[in-house]
Amino acid sequence: MNKQVRPAFLRKPHHVSTMSNRTAAEPSRRSISPEGPYETQDANPARFSAHRDAGDFLELYEALQRDAAQLLRLSPGQREVRIITHLVRSHLAGRLVTSSSLAAASGLSYGTAIRTIARMEGEGLITRRARTASGKSASLHPSADLLTRWHEFAFRASARVRAAVEETGFAPPPDRPPRAARPPKGVILPPPAVLTDRIDLPRGLRVLVHADPTFTAMRTLKRQFEMILGAPIRSRAFAIDRLHAEVIENAKLPRSKYDIVAVDYPWFGELACRGYLEPLDDTMAQLGPDVDDFYPDTLASSRWRGVTYGLPAVMTAELLVYRTDLFARSGLAAPRTTEEVLAAAKQLNDPRSGVYGIAWNGARGTPLGHTVLMVMAAFGRPILDLRRVPGGYDCERFDGEQLRPAFLSLEARQTVEYLLELMPYSPPNLLGMAWWDRATAYQRGKVAMAYSHTLLAPLYETDPSSPAYRKTGYCPHPTGPRGAPIVPMGGYALAIPANLAPERKKAARIALRSLTSASATKLYLINGSLASPRVSVSRDPEVQALSPVIAAVDDMAGRGFVKVWPRPPAPIISSIIGIAGNEIHDLLSGVKSIGAALRDAQNRADAAARACGVY
């Protein structure tokens, strides 16, 4: 995978917990914590008397040895330790290991090492994978069972060391956020294991992705995923509009240039009804109970007329984010309604000090179009005349008049009136502001609130220099008079082009499952993303420690707020988003009146729908 796009906020990769990435060369003065190592050399030495006491240290050492022996299936002499650490370290770095290199790294005599490796392979701790068609050459890898055991040992050991340090009275620096408690239902997910058999893809796996933190993390982990799949990976990354165009252009070729493509959830209706995507119902059947680990609306977004065409890779939620410190200082509560948003924006707007009330997508076209659709949902209605169902609207089974745009509805008018009222309290570059712009304005302390997707939450959730770092509250979209709490869902699923060469489809499906697995998803989050489409990943203790937004979105999903119907996967939705973004931009710019902008949007959307033959 190449590195065409790499947001500046991404840090050096941390593939699993901090303990499993440490090496013997690291200074012993570094303490281990879920947030990463931090210096303790300036602490008062007297506070560490317990560590200098040989008896106390011996108890800690013996406890770690017992945990290692139990979890890692060590023999009495623990001769397997260096074999395990070399295997795991090489797996995380994407380095090839052979029997000879592993024997050399073990510190044992060659014969003893080979016998130990064979026994561990027989116990299911080591996976042997053929490197050539003849099978005469093979590579060795930690099995899924060994990775699970190592990860649990790393967690236990880290907890024991933290407890020993805390008994001395040592505390982290005051600017370090408090450590999240381990949720009782949270399960620590191990790193993904290698496939038993390499995928057979001449010239490697070819992937087309979106330029966002999740897929940037995927490219950052290129070597590790090449090790997992057993094949080289090549990728291209584009912004949203260019990605949509490339997917369409590729679908019209005799043979696809890509094995896997990233598809924005609203595009599935358009792409599936045109026959551009490969159905994946058989792949879903192979997943079995693992299907239930995806948030339900991500799966609904990837279906068209009951058929699945993609596996979710990203679930991002658009929320109202706000500065908790500014709100507390002004005596304001978290906004629950659009009226409260307006009141807070007015009160906190202070252009003289360079702080504005609120940021949102106001740029012409797709950015503003998304704002219109999502805010309109908070006023209680989708942009299409969808059928009502308990808890919202049916975005899977619709046809004919149910696809008629609703620009002339009361809720559409209320939406644009609300946007007009927000403008005086928004940054001066609002009409050119898109997703990245509004998130960076919030990150830099230029606004007190923002409508923002969690996809870009790493900008302020992982940057201690940001004024919003650990001072951010998260709300569902504040509602209009007839609306209910809602969190419009976005994101991407990975799909296989229908025109992919038949001989490549089987391997592409295997790669698709690997790249969207729970363990792979956890890697993306640890390496820069905060947008999880899986329940197990969102509730993993190590993942939840990354940012409060992960638990917040999981809680909102559990309360039924996260919905796909604000941007339903209808064949005409991309056209409607573009029309809304152009016509309402003319309104906000003062070129058109409310009535003219909504009327023109309705006429243009009706014409586009008739041209597509949807009604």
TIGU-771718 format. One record per residue (C-alpha): residue number from 1; residue in one letter; x negated, y negated, z. Coordinates in steps of 0.02 Angstrom, whole numbers. Layout:
[NUM, 'a', [X, Y, Z]]
...
# end
This chain:
[1, 'm', [0, 0, 0]]
[2, 'n', [-72, -168, -46]]
[3, 'k', [-63, -322, 65]]
[4, 'q', [24, -452, -41]]
[5, 'v', [116, -524, 108]]
[6, 'r', [52, -529, 288]]
[7, 'p', [137, -649, 408]]
[8, 'a', [16, -739, 522]]
[9, 'f', [101, -683, 681]]
[10, 'l', [55, -500, 660]]
[11, 'r', [-76, -440, 782]]
[12, 'k', [-204, -302, 768]]
[13, 'p', [-108, -137, 757]]
[14, 'h', [-71, -44, 917]]
[15, 'h', [-14, 126, 858]]
[16, 'v', [47, 197, 1023]]
[17, 's', [31, 150, 1205]]
[18, 't', [-122, 51, 1255]]
[19, 'm', [-197, 198, 1347]]
[20, 's', [-196, 312, 1196]]
[21, 'n', [-293, 183, 1096]]
[22, 'r', [-434, 154, 1221]]
[23, 't', [-607, 220, 1187]]
[24, 'a', [-747, 266, 1303]]
[25, 'a', [-843, 112, 1245]]
[26, 'e', [-717, -10, 1318]]
[27, 'p', [-773, -101, 1476]]
[28, 's', [-711, -19, 1634]]
[29, 'r', [-663, -189, 1705]]
[30, 'r', [-510, -194, 1592]]
[31, 's', [-348, -142, 1675]]
[32, 'i', [-215, -48, 1578]]
[33, 's', [-36, -107, 1564]]
[34, 'p', [107, -90, 1440]]
[35, 'e', [74, -268, 1384]]
[36, 'g', [-108, -229, 1343]]
[37, 'p', [-276, -244, 1433]]
[38, 'y', [-316, -404, 1526]]
[39, 'e', [-472, -463, 1613]]
[40, 't', [-490, -432, 1800]]
[41, 'q', [-673, -478, 1823]]
[42, 'd', [-632, -642, 1912]]
[43, 'a', [-518, -561, 2040]]
[44, 'n', [-568, -557, 2222]]
[45, 'p', [-676, -399, 2245]]
[46, 'a', [-611, -379, 2421]]
[47, 'r', [-439, -343, 2352]]
[48, 'f', [-508, -187, 2266]]
[49, 's', [-573, -102, 2421]]
[50, 'a', [-458, 46, 2388]]
[51, 'h', [-544, 78, 2222]]
[52, 'r', [-714, 72, 2303]]
[53, 'd', [-662, 200, 2430]]
[54, 'a', [-721, 369, 2366]]
[55, 'g', [-578, 463, 2446]]
[56, 'd', [-441, 358, 2367]]
[57, 'f', [-523, 364, 2197]]
[58, 'l', [-543, 553, 2211]]
[59, 'e', [-356, 572, 2241]]
[60, 'l', [-318, 468, 2087]]
[61, 'y', [-443, 566, 1982]]
[62, 'e', [-373, 734, 2038]]
[63, 'a', [-194, 677, 2002]]
[64, 'l', [-245, 629, 1825]]
[65, 'q', [-329, 798, 1803]]
[66, 'r', [-173, 890, 1861]]
[67, 'd', [-64, 791, 1740]]
[68, 'a', [-183, 827, 1598]]
[69, 'a', [-192, 1014, 1636]]
[70, 'q', [-3, 1029, 1649]]
[71, 'l', [47, 925, 1497]]
[72, 'l', [-94, 967, 1378]]
[73, 'r', [-104, 1154, 1418]]
[74, 'l', [-287, 1145, 1470]]
[75, 's', [-387, 1297, 1521]]
[76, 'p', [-469, 1298, 1693]]
[77, 'g', [-628, 1222, 1622]]
[78, 'q', [-531, 1093, 1524]]
[79, 'r', [-640, 1126, 1372]]
[80, 'e', [-501, 1065, 1257]]
[81, 'v', [-506, 883, 1315]]
[82, 'r', [-632, 820, 1187]]
[83, 'i', [-547, 919, 1049]]
[84, 'i', [-380, 839, 1091]]
[85, 't', [-447, 662, 1107]]
[86, 'h', [-541, 676, 942]]
[87, 'l', [-388, 744, 853]]
[88, 'v', [-270, 611, 920]]
[89, 'r', [-392, 467, 892]]
[90, 's', [-423, 523, 712]]
[91, 'h', [-237, 544, 681]]
[92, 'l', [-201, 366, 739]]
[93, 'a', [-341, 297, 631]]
[94, 'g', [-294, 401, 478]]
[95, 'r', [-463, 491, 476]]
[96, 'l', [-482, 666, 405]]
[97, 'v', [-534, 805, 525]]
[98, 't', [-602, 975, 472]]
[99, 's', [-642, 1128, 578]]
[100, 's', [-828, 1088, 569]]
[101, 's', [-810, 905, 616]]
[102, 'l', [-692, 948, 759]]
[103, 'a', [-812, 1081, 824]]
[104, 'a', [-955, 956, 818]]
[105, 'a', [-853, 826, 914]]
[106, 's', [-799, 950, 1048]]
[107, 'g', [-967, 957, 1139]]
[108, 'l', [-951, 1148, 1144]]
[109, 's', [-1059, 1276, 1059]]
[110, 'y', [-1001, 1307, 880]]
[111, 'g', [-932, 1481, 915]]
[112, 't', [-842, 1427, 1073]]
[113, 'a', [-769, 1276, 984]]
[114, 'i', [-703, 1378, 837]]
[115, 'r', [-622, 1505, 955]]
[116, 't', [-544, 1364, 1058]]
[117, 'i', [-477, 1279, 901]]
[118, 'a', [-402, 1445, 840]]
[119, 'r', [-318, 1474, 1008]]
[120, 'm', [-246, 1298, 1010]]
[121, 'e', [-182, 1322, 833]]
[122, 'g', [-99, 1484, 886]]
[123, 'e', [-16, 1392, 1032]]
[124, 'g', [58, 1264, 913]]
[125, 'l', [-53, 1119, 969]]
[126, 'i', [-148, 1101, 806]]
[127, 't', [-78, 1094, 629]]
[128, 'r', [-185, 1158, 485]]
[129, 'r', [-140, 1084, 315]]
[130, 'a', [-211, 1136, 147]]
[131, 'r', [-309, 1000, 57]]
[132, 't', [-314, 1086, -112]]
[133, 'a', [-195, 1193, -213]]
[134, 's', [-303, 1347, -182]]
[135, 'g', [-290, 1323, 6]]
[136, 'k', [-475, 1358, 30]]
[137, 's', [-502, 1186, 107]]
[138, 'a', [-394, 1125, 251]]
[139, 's', [-380, 979, 370]]
[140, 'l', [-334, 989, 555]]
[141, 'h', [-207, 876, 641]]
[142, 'p', [-122, 863, 811]]
[143, 's', [47, 948, 802]]
[144, 'a', [209, 859, 845]]
[145, 'd', [209, 954, 1011]]
[146, 'l', [33, 897, 1054]]
[147, 'l', [72, 715, 1009]]
[148, 't', [225, 721, 1121]]
[149, 'r', [124, 795, 1265]]
[150, 'w', [-19, 670, 1242]]
[151, 'h', [100, 523, 1239]]
[152, 'e', [185, 579, 1400]]
[153, 'f', [15, 604, 1481]]
[154, 'a', [-38, 428, 1427]]
[155, 'f', [120, 356, 1504]]
[156, 'r', [97, 450, 1668]]
[157, 'a', [-87, 408, 1680]]
[158, 's', [-56, 225, 1644]]
[159, 'a', [80, 222, 1778]]
[160, 'r', [-35, 304, 1906]]
[161, 'v', [-176, 180, 1871]]
[162, 'r', [-56, 32, 1882]]
[163, 'a', [12, 95, 2047]]
[164, 'a', [-165, 115, 2116]]
[165, 'v', [-211, -61, 2061]]
[166, 'e', [-52, -138, 2131]]
[167, 'e', [-82, -57, 2300]]
[168, 't', [-236, -168, 2314]]
[169, 'g', [-129, -324, 2302]]
[170, 'f', [-187, -370, 2127]]
[171, 'a', [-57, -453, 2016]]
[172, 'p', [-62, -501, 1830]]
[173, 'p', [-88, -684, 1785]]
[174, 'p', [66, -793, 1821]]
[175, 'd', [96, -829, 1636]]
[176, 'r', [112, -644, 1596]]
[177, 'p', [296, -590, 1587]]
[178, 'p', [357, -462, 1714]]
[179, 'r', [343, -281, 1662]]
[180, 'a', [506, -201, 1609]]
[181, 'a', [565, -60, 1720]]
[182, 'r', [580, 110, 1637]]
[183, 'p', [763, 137, 1590]]
[184, 'p', [832, 299, 1661]]
[185, 'k', [894, 356, 1491]]
[186, 'g', [743, 297, 1391]]
[187, 'v', [637, 430, 1306]]
[188, 'i', [459, 392, 1254]]
[189, 'l', [440, 434, 1070]]
[190, 'p', [271, 503, 1013]]
[191, 'p', [182, 450, 854]]
[192, 'p', [240, 541, 696]]
[193, 'a', [151, 704, 659]]
[194, 'v', [83, 754, 490]]
[195, 'l', [191, 851, 369]]
[196, 't', [151, 1036, 368]]
[197, 'd', [130, 1028, 179]]
[198, 'r', [68, 877, 83]]
[199, 'i', [195, 795, -31]]
[200, 'd', [161, 831, -215]]
[201, 'l', [161, 662, -301]]
[202, 'p', [35, 632, -440]]
[203, 'r', [-37, 455, -427]]
[204, 'g', [33, 443, -250]]
[205, 'l', [192, 371, -173]]
[206, 'r', [251, 210, -258]]
[207, 'v', [356, 96, -147]]
[208, 'l', [446, -70, -177]]
[209, 'v', [483, -163, -15]]
[210, 'h', [538, -330, 57]]
[211, 'a', [411, -456, 123]]
[212, 'd', [459, -449, 307]]
[213, 'p', [377, -393, 470]]
[214, 't', [442, -213, 462]]
[215, 'f', [372, -177, 291]]
[216, 't', [215, -277, 328]]
[217, 'a', [190, -160, 476]]
[218, 'm', [215, -13, 359]]
[219, 'r', [77, -77, 247]]
[220, 't', [-34, -112, 398]]
[221, 'l', [-15, 72, 443]]
[222, 'k', [-59, 128, 266]]
[223, 'r', [-199, 246, 314]]
[224, 'q', [-98, 331, 449]]
[225, 'f', [52, 360, 335]]
[226, 'e', [-62, 424, 197]]
[227, 'm', [-126, 549, 324]]
[228, 'i', [51, 596, 377]]
[229, 'l', [114, 620, 199]]
[230, 'g', [-48, 688, 126]]
[231, 'a', [-41, 569, -22]]
[232, 'p', [-101, 393, -66]]
[233, 'i', [27, 252, -52]]
[234, 'r', [47, 102, -166]]
[235, 's', [173, -34, -132]]
[236, 'r', [233, -203, -192]]
[237, 'a', [323, -331, -83]]
[238, 'f', [438, -472, -138]]
[239, 'a', [551, -603, -60]]
[240, 'i', [737, -563, -60]]
[241, 'd', [793, -637, -227]]
[242, 'r', [640, -573, -320]]
[243, 'l', [662, -402, -240]]
[244, 'h', [843, -393, -300]]
[245, 'a', [790, -438, -477]]
[246, 'e', [649, -310, -476]]
[247, 'v', [765, -170, -417]]
[248, 'i', [887, -211, -558]]
[249, 'e', [750, -224, -690]]
[250, 'n', [673, -59, -632]]
[251, 'a', [843, 28, -640]]
[252, 'k', [859, -15, -825]]
[253, 'l', [695, 69, -872]]
[254, 'p', [693, 245, -946]]
[255, 'r', [592, 302, -795]]
[256, 's', [575, 215, -626]]
[257, 'k', [409, 134, -581]]
[258, 'y', [446, 167, -398]]
[259, 'd', [483, 324, -297]]
[260, 'i', [566, 226, -155]]
[261, 'v', [643, 52, -154]]
[262, 'a', [701, -57, -9]]
[263, 'v', [883, -111, -32]]
[264, 'd', [968, -251, 63]]
[265, 'y', [1127, -179, 140]]
[266, 'p', [1250, -288, 41]]
[267, 'w', [1174, -228, -123]]
[268, 'f', [1228, -47, -106]]
[269, 'g', [1401, -73, -181]]
[270, 'e', [1329, -160, -334]]
[271, 'l', [1185, -38, -362]]
[272, 'a', [1284, 120, -325]]
[273, 'c', [1433, 78, -435]]
[274, 'r', [1313, 46, -579]]
[275, 'g', [1231, 215, -552]]
[276, 'y', [1062, 143, -507]]
[277, 'l', [1032, 244, -347]]
[278, 'e', [1015, 429, -309]]
[279, 'p', [1150, 502, -193]]
[280, 'l', [1076, 564, -29]]
[281, 'd', [1216, 664, 51]]
[282, 'd', [1111, 823, 47]]
[283, 't', [970, 732, 136]]
[284, 'm', [1093, 671, 268]]
[285, 'a', [1150, 851, 294]]
[286, 'q', [969, 904, 323]]
[287, 'l', [951, 771, 458]]
[288, 'g', [1087, 855, 560]]
[289, 'p', [1115, 777, 732]]
[290, 'd', [976, 651, 697]]
[291, 'v', [1102, 555, 592]]
[292, 'd', [1189, 502, 752]]
[293, 'd', [1031, 410, 806]]
[294, 'f', [1061, 273, 677]]
[295, 'y', [1173, 129, 728]]
[296, 'p', [1341, 168, 643]]
[297, 'd', [1354, 7, 543]]
[298, 't', [1183, 35, 463]]
[299, 'l', [1247, 199, 392]]
[300, 'a', [1411, 118, 337]]
[301, 's', [1311, -15, 246]]
[302, 's', [1214, 117, 150]]
[303, 'r', [1369, 205, 84]]
[304, 'w', [1478, 172, -67]]
[305, 'r', [1648, 259, -82]]
[306, 'g', [1597, 385, 50]]
[307, 'v', [1429, 433, -28]]
[308, 't', [1264, 390, 57]]
[309, 'y', [1130, 308, -50]]
[310, 'g', [1000, 251, 77]]
[311, 'l', [920, 288, 246]]
[312, 'p', [911, 137, 363]]
[313, 'a', [737, 66, 392]]
[314, 'v', [780, -105, 467]]
[315, 'm', [928, -170, 567]]
[316, 't', [920, -356, 597]]
[317, 'a', [1054, -452, 689]]
[318, 'e', [1093, -636, 662]]
[319, 'l', [1113, -716, 833]]
[320, 'l', [1119, -889, 906]]
[321, 'v', [953, -911, 997]]
[322, 'y', [932, -1051, 1122]]
[323, 'r', [799, -1120, 1239]]
[324, 't', [847, -1065, 1413]]
[325, 'd', [734, -1195, 1494]]
[326, 'l', [811, -1340, 1398]]
[327, 'f', [986, -1279, 1433]]
[328, 'a', [951, -1257, 1619]]
[329, 'r', [872, -1430, 1630]]
[330, 's', [1027, -1506, 1551]]
[331, 'g', [1151, -1403, 1653]]
[332, 'l', [1218, -1314, 1499]]
[333, 'a', [1284, -1136, 1489]]
[334, 'a', [1252, -1020, 1343]]
[335, 'p', [1369, -1073, 1199]]
[336, 'r', [1514, -954, 1170]]
[337, 't', [1617, -1059, 1047]]
[338, 't', [1578, -1172, 900]]
[339, 'e', [1640, -1320, 1002]]
[340, 'e', [1512, -1280, 1137]]
[341, 'v', [1375, -1267, 1005]]
[342, 'l', [1419, -1439, 940]]
[343, 'a', [1421, -1513, 1116]]
[344, 'a', [1253, -1435, 1160]]
[345, 'a', [1175, -1487, 994]]
[346, 'k', [1231, -1667, 1022]]
[347, 'q', [1166, -1671, 1200]]
[348, 'l', [996, -1593, 1161]]
[349, 'n', [966, -1684, 998]]
[350, 'd', [819, -1804, 1024]]
[351, 'p', [740, -1853, 858]]
[352, 'r', [626, -1981, 942]]
[353, 's', [535, -1841, 1032]]
[354, 'g', [540, -1729, 879]]
[355, 'v', [671, -1608, 947]]
[356, 'y', [834, -1578, 856]]
[357, 'g', [990, -1490, 914]]
[358, 'i', [999, -1339, 798]]
[359, 'a', [921, -1258, 644]]
[360, 'w', [1011, -1151, 515]]
[361, 'n', [999, -1099, 333]]
[362, 'g', [1046, -1250, 227]]
[363, 'a', [944, -1217, 70]]
[364, 'r', [1037, -1201, -95]]
[365, 'g', [1086, -1029, -155]]
[366, 't', [1060, -868, -58]]
[367, 'p', [1005, -945, 110]]
[368, 'l', [1156, -1060, 129]]
[369, 'g', [1270, -928, 54]]
[370, 'h', [1226, -810, 196]]
[371, 't', [1261, -947, 324]]
[372, 'v', [1434, -976, 251]]
[373, 'l', [1480, -791, 256]]
[374, 'm', [1415, -760, 432]]
[375, 'v', [1487, -916, 512]]
[376, 'm', [1653, -882, 426]]
[377, 'a', [1655, -711, 510]]
[378, 'a', [1641, -798, 679]]
[379, 'f', [1797, -896, 631]]
[380, 'g', [1883, -728, 612]]
[381, 'r', [1883, -683, 426]]
[382, 'p', [1769, -602, 297]]
[383, 'i', [1736, -685, 130]]
[384, 'l', [1836, -547, 42]]
[385, 'd', [2018, -503, 76]]
[386, 'l', [1972, -339, 161]]
[387, 'r', [2098, -226, 246]]
[388, 'r', [2110, -248, 435]]
[389, 'v', [2062, -100, 544]]
[390, 'p', [2041, -86, 733]]
[391, 'g', [1890, -189, 782]]
[392, 'g', [1872, -282, 618]]
[393, 'y', [1887, -247, 433]]
[394, 'd', [1863, -96, 320]]
[395, 'c', [1705, -123, 218]]
[396, 'e', [1693, 54, 149]]
[397, 'r', [1860, 83, 64]]
[398, 'f', [1916, -68, -39]]
[399, 'd', [1969, -102, -216]]
[400, 'g', [2070, -221, -323]]
[401, 'e', [2145, -367, -229]]
[402, 'q', [2046, -322, -72]]
[403, 'l', [1893, -387, -166]]
[404, 'r', [1970, -558, -200]]
[405, 'p', [1864, -699, -126]]
[406, 'a', [1940, -804, 13]]
[407, 'f', [1863, -976, -16]]
[408, 'l', [2035, -1057, -5]]
[409, 's', [2074, -983, 166]]
[410, 'l', [2092, -1083, 327]]
[411, 'e', [1937, -1000, 398]]
[412, 'a', [1831, -1052, 247]]
[413, 'r', [1883, -1233, 272]]
[414, 'q', [1848, -1224, 459]]
[415, 't', [1677, -1152, 420]]
[416, 'v', [1621, -1293, 305]]
[417, 'e', [1694, -1425, 421]]
[418, 'y', [1590, -1350, 563]]
[419, 'l', [1432, -1353, 455]]
[420, 'l', [1463, -1535, 412]]
[421, 'e', [1480, -1575, 597]]
[422, 'l', [1314, -1487, 634]]
[423, 'm', [1215, -1588, 507]]
[424, 'p', [1184, -1745, 614]]
[425, 'y', [1102, -1636, 747]]
[426, 's', [997, -1533, 625]]
[427, 'p', [818, -1562, 563]]
[428, 'p', [798, -1684, 418]]
[429, 'n', [740, -1544, 301]]
[430, 'l', [898, -1443, 332]]
[431, 'l', [954, -1438, 150]]
[432, 'g', [791, -1350, 106]]
[433, 'm', [788, -1237, 259]]
[434, 'a', [791, -1047, 240]]
[435, 'w', [760, -899, 356]]
[436, 'w', [575, -928, 387]]
[437, 'd', [596, -1116, 407]]
[438, 'r', [730, -1107, 541]]
[439, 'a', [634, -974, 638]]
[440, 't', [471, -1073, 633]]
[441, 'a', [561, -1233, 683]]
[442, 'y', [624, -1141, 838]]
[443, 'q', [453, -1061, 868]]
[444, 'r', [367, -1231, 867]]
[445, 'g', [491, -1310, 987]]
[446, 'k', [567, -1424, 855]]
[447, 'v', [746, -1368, 891]]
[448, 'a', [842, -1317, 1047]]
[449, 'm', [949, -1187, 957]]
[450, 'a', [946, -1090, 795]]
[451, 'y', [1048, -965, 700]]
[452, 's', [912, -835, 673]]
[453, 'h', [891, -654, 623]]
[454, 't', [798, -540, 742]]
[455, 'l', [692, -491, 593]]
[456, 'l', [590, -649, 625]]
[457, 'a', [600, -647, 815]]
[458, 'p', [416, -594, 824]]
[459, 'l', [373, -774, 779]]
[460, 'y', [420, -832, 954]]
[461, 'e', [434, -668, 1050]]
[462, 't', [252, -618, 1022]]
[463, 'd', [171, -790, 1024]]
[464, 'p', [127, -851, 1200]]
[465, 's', [86, -1024, 1130]]
[466, 's', [266, -1049, 1072]]
[467, 'p', [374, -1160, 1184]]
[468, 'a', [511, -1029, 1160]]
[469, 'y', [404, -882, 1220]]
[470, 'r', [503, -789, 1353]]
[471, 'k', [618, -940, 1364]]
[472, 't', [746, -881, 1236]]
[473, 'g', [925, -831, 1265]]
[474, 'y', [1025, -728, 1139]]
[475, 'c', [1210, -745, 1101]]
[476, 'p', [1329, -669, 974]]
[477, 'h', [1389, -794, 845]]
[478, 'p', [1490, -925, 941]]
[479, 't', [1671, -907, 888]]
[480, 'g', [1798, -1019, 806]]
[481, 'p', [1978, -1038, 870]]
[482, 'r', [2036, -871, 798]]
[483, 'g', [1872, -776, 802]]
[484, 'a', [1800, -641, 914]]
[485, 'p', [1618, -613, 966]]
[486, 'i', [1522, -544, 819]]
[487, 'v', [1341, -510, 773]]
[488, 'p', [1326, -504, 583]]
[489, 'm', [1211, -361, 536]]
[490, 'g', [1079, -365, 402]]
[491, 'g', [926, -266, 355]]
[492, 'y', [864, -140, 231]]
[493, 'a', [881, 44, 192]]
[494, 'l', [759, 145, 87]]
[495, 'a', [833, 223, -70]]
[496, 'i', [777, 326, -219]]
[497, 'p', [807, 256, -394]]
[498, 'a', [922, 366, -498]]
[499, 'n', [803, 354, -646]]
[500, 'l', [655, 426, -549]]
[501, 'a', [574, 570, -643]]
[502, 'p', [660, 733, -586]]
[503, 'e', [495, 816, -539]]
[504, 'r', [460, 676, -412]]
[505, 'k', [630, 672, -325]]
[506, 'k', [600, 814, -201]]
[507, 'a', [439, 737, -136]]
[508, 'a', [519, 564, -131]]
[509, 'r', [658, 631, -19]]
[510, 'i', [530, 707, 100]]
[511, 'a', [435, 542, 107]]
[512, 'l', [599, 448, 133]]
[513, 'r', [640, 551, 287]]
[514, 's', [464, 528, 358]]
[515, 'l', [462, 340, 333]]
[516, 't', [632, 319, 419]]
[517, 's', [605, 440, 563]]
[518, 'a', [620, 380, 742]]
[519, 's', [432, 398, 773]]
[520, 'a', [390, 300, 615]]
[521, 't', [516, 165, 661]]
[522, 'k', [433, 147, 831]]
[523, 'l', [266, 119, 745]]
[524, 'y', [341, -24, 644]]
[525, 'l', [403, -109, 802]]
[526, 'i', [240, -89, 896]]
[527, 'n', [149, -163, 747]]
[528, 'g', [251, -321, 722]]
[529, 's', [435, -287, 691]]
[530, 'l', [576, -307, 818]]
[531, 'a', [717, -241, 707]]
[532, 's', [764, -62, 750]]
[533, 'p', [901, 35, 658]]
[534, 'r', [891, 180, 782]]
[535, 'v', [963, 194, 957]]
[536, 's', [822, 303, 1024]]
[537, 'v', [690, 178, 967]]
[538, 's', [782, 30, 1042]]
[539, 'r', [792, 120, 1210]]
[540, 'd', [612, 183, 1213]]
[541, 'p', [530, 105, 1368]]
[542, 'e', [373, 55, 1271]]
[543, 'v', [478, -28, 1136]]
[544, 'q', [590, -120, 1259]]
[545, 'a', [435, -191, 1343]]
[546, 'l', [392, -281, 1180]]
[547, 's', [534, -408, 1192]]
[548, 'p', [701, -438, 1280]]
[549, 'v', [786, -456, 1110]]
[550, 'i', [778, -268, 1081]]
[551, 'a', [883, -225, 1233]]
[552, 'a', [997, -374, 1198]]
[553, 'v', [1040, -312, 1023]]
[554, 'd', [1062, -134, 1084]]
[555, 'd', [1183, -197, 1217]]
[556, 'm', [1281, -299, 1088]]
[557, 'a', [1290, -148, 973]]
[558, 'g', [1355, -42, 1117]]
[559, 'r', [1491, -172, 1148]]
[560, 'g', [1546, -163, 967]]
[561, 'f', [1487, -337, 916]]
[562, 'v', [1364, -284, 779]]
[563, 'k', [1463, -276, 616]]
[564, 'v', [1429, -258, 431]]
[565, 'w', [1594, -332, 366]]
[566, 'p', [1532, -514, 362]]
[567, 'r', [1427, -460, 211]]
[568, 'p', [1516, -304, 146]]
[569, 'p', [1425, -195, 18]]
[570, 'a', [1544, -243, -122]]
[571, 'p', [1489, -246, -306]]
[572, 'i', [1514, -436, -319]]
[573, 'i', [1443, -488, -150]]
[574, 's', [1275, -550, -219]]
[575, 's', [1367, -663, -343]]
[576, 'i', [1482, -728, -206]]
[577, 'i', [1335, -768, -92]]
[578, 'g', [1250, -866, -230]]
[579, 'i', [1410, -959, -276]]
[580, 'a', [1443, -1005, -94]]
[581, 'g', [1265, -1065, -74]]
[582, 'n', [1273, -1178, -227]]
[583, 'e', [1447, -1252, -205]]
[584, 'i', [1433, -1284, -18]]
[585, 'h', [1260, -1361, -45]]
[586, 'd', [1344, -1487, -161]]
[587, 'l', [1467, -1522, -19]]
[588, 'l', [1330, -1545, 113]]
[589, 's', [1233, -1655, -8]]
[590, 'g', [1383, -1769, -32]]
[591, 'v', [1407, -1723, -215]]
[592, 'k', [1578, -1642, -190]]
[593, 's', [1721, -1654, -67]]
[594, 'i', [1777, -1508, 41]]
[595, 'g', [1926, -1473, -70]]
[596, 'a', [1826, -1481, -232]]
[597, 'a', [1684, -1372, -168]]
[598, 'l', [1799, -1235, -103]]
[599, 'r', [1909, -1240, -258]]
[600, 'd', [1759, -1228, -374]]
[601, 'a', [1686, -1087, -271]]
[602, 'q', [1851, -990, -280]]
[603, 'n', [1866, -1013, -469]]
[604, 'r', [1688, -962, -502]]
[605, 'a', [1701, -810, -386]]
[606, 'd', [1865, -756, -468]]
[607, 'a', [1783, -768, -638]]
[608, 'a', [1634, -665, -580]]
[609, 'a', [1749, -533, -506]]
[610, 'r', [1851, -520, -667]]
[611, 'a', [1691, -506, -769]]
[612, 'c', [1638, -359, -660]]
[613, 'g', [1810, -280, -680]]
[614, 'v', [1842, -265, -493]]
[615, 'y', [2020, -335, -511]]
# end
